[in-house]
Amino acid sequence: MKLFIASLFTLLLSLNASAALLTTEGKGEKVEGLTLATSATANVENESLKLTSVGAGLRAKKVVFVNVKVYVGQLFVSTLESFKKADAEALGSLKDQKAVAVQLHFLRDVDADNVQKSFKEALKANKIDTEDASVKQFLDSVAKGGEAKEGKALTIVGARLKDGVEAVLYETTTGNLSEIKGSTGLIEKIFSIWLGKPADEGVAQLKKSMLK
């Protein structure tokens, strides 16, 4: 009996350790045939953070004059009433959020180099120093995270921790998790990829759809 209980305890610990970064709930709008959630719970350092969907949209990329569908992006925040949907105010209003998340549902396979390249272009469009220690750690995590797989979701969560530190968690489409910690402003820097100055028309349309 003791052996059984010990084995069960070990199994439960294992299941908990492999729990998804973001657990989605409810059935909301449909985008590109995907039924998206209305809310979610982010698991950050043993704390469950409740999030509400802001909106979602398609991220397309022009390749040789053709718009290629890349992913459906969905934005979640912890306090919807304090989030500002105005184009110029959305990014700055993240200061009032305990947590924020973006989940990218990939519609095609994209290799790690191209995911990182896309993120880096967006950061540079917002004049973010990609050699800043925390930003570089984030980009390194993207590069090491491997290919984004069609039919799977990539998740990025930003959270303010109890000690005042900001954390960005990056979960690949295969479930590998990286955590990056930094000073005030890290969350805004990373989420400028989607809520800042758009790097191209595809990001601009995604941002517009998420904030409508």
N, C-alpha and C positions, 0 to 999 in steps of 0.2 A: 504493500500500500504506500509506504514512504517513497519507494522508487517511482511509483506511478505519479504521486503528487509532485515529486521533484521534476519528473519528465514533463508534466503538464505545465508547471511553472516556467520551465525553460522554453517551452513552446509558446506560451503567452508572451514572454519577453521578446522572443524572436518575432512574433507577429507584430508586436507594438513597435519594435525597432524598424520594421519594414513598412510601417503605415505610411500612406501617401501624405505628402506635404499638404495637399489641399483636398479636402473631402467635399464634393459638391452635393447640393440638395435641391429638390424641386424641379419642375419642368417649366421652362420659360420659352423665349422666342426660338425660332428655327432660322439658322443661317447656313446656307450651302448644304441643306439636308441634315444638319446637326441640330439636335434638340439640346439647348443650353440650359444651365442651371439658373435658378433664381437667387440662390445664396450658397455659401460655402463656409467651411471651418478650416482655418489654417492651424497647423500644429507646429508651434515655435518654442523650442526649449521647454518642453513639458507644459506649455500653456496653450489652451484652445482659444483661438480668436475668431469670433463670428464676423462674417463678411457678407455684404449684399452686392448683387450684380448692379453695375452702372449701365453697361451696354456692351455690345459686341459688333464685330464687322469683319469683312474679308480683307486680308492683306494680299495684294497682288503685286507682281514685279514684272516690269516690262523687259522682255528678252527678245532682241532682234525684232522690234516692232510688234511683238505679241505680248499681251498681258497674261502672265502665267499665275494661276491661283496657288498661293503658297500655304497660307494657314488662316484659320478663323481665330481672331484674338478677342478675348473677353476680359473686361476690367471689373475688379471687385474692390470695395472699400469697407472699412469698419464702421464709419459713421456717414451714411448717405446724405443726411440733412446738412452736413457741413462741407460736403464736396461741391465744388463749383464747376458746372458744365460749360461755362463760357470758354471759348477756345484759348484765350490769353490767360485765364485764371485757373484752369484745371490743374496744371502742374504745381503751382504755388500753393493751392489749397490742400496738397498732401501733407503740409505742415500740421494740419488739424486732424490727421488720421493716426490712430494707433497702429494700423496695418493696412496694407494695400497689396493687391495681387493681380497679376496678369497671367492668363492661361492661354497657350497657343496650341490649337488643335491643327496639326499638320495634315494638309491635303495631298502632300507628295513627300518623297524622301528628299532631305536636304543635308548635305554633308556638313560636318562641324566647321570647316573653314569658311563656308559660305554663310552659316548662321553667325559666326563671329564677325565676318566682314560686314554683314548687314547691320549688326549692332554697333560696330565701330564707326561706320559711316554716319549713323544716327547720332552717336555721341559727339562726333566731330562737327556735325551740323549745328549742334547746340553749344559748341565751344567748350566741351568737357575735355579736360586733359586726360588722354587715354594712358598716360604714364603715371598718373596718380596711383599710389600704392593699392588702394581699395578697388579702384576702377580696373586697374591692370589685373588684379586677382580675379575679379569677376570675368573679364575677357579670357583669362587663362582657363577658368572653369568651363567656359563655353567651348573653348578649343579642345579641352580634354574630355568633354562630355560625350563626344561621339556624334554620330549621325542622328538627326531628328527624323523619326520614322513616320511614314504615312499612317494615318489612323490612330496615332498616339498623341498625347498632350505633353507639352513642355510647360513647366510652371515656374514663375518667379514671384517670390513674396518679399515685401519689404516690411520690417517691423521695428518699432521703437522698444528697446528692452528696458527693464527696470532700472538699470544702472546708467541710463541716458545714452548708451551706445545704440547706433543704428545697425541693423543687420539686414542683409539681402541674402535670401536662400534661393538656390538655383537647382531645380530638379529636372533631370533629363527625361526624354521620352522612355528610357529604359529604367527609370527609377533611381538613378544615382544622384545623391544629394551633396551639394557643396554649400557652405555657409561663409559669407564674407562680412566682416565687421568693420565699422568705420565711424567717423565722427559725424556730427550733424550735417546734413546735406547729402549724404550718400544715397538715400532713397530717391531724392529728387534727381540726382545725377543719372542714376540707372533708369528711372522711369521717364526721363526726358526722351528716351528712345521712342516711346509711344505718345507721350503727352506734351512734348516740347515742340520745337520747330521741326516739321516733317523733313526727312532726308530726301524724299521723292514723293511723287503723286500717289503711289500705292499706300504709303504710310499716312499721307494726308487724308485719303479716303477712309482708311481704317480709323483714324482719330475722330473724324467727323461722325462716323457710324457709332463709335463707342460713346460719344458725348451727346448724341441726339436726344 
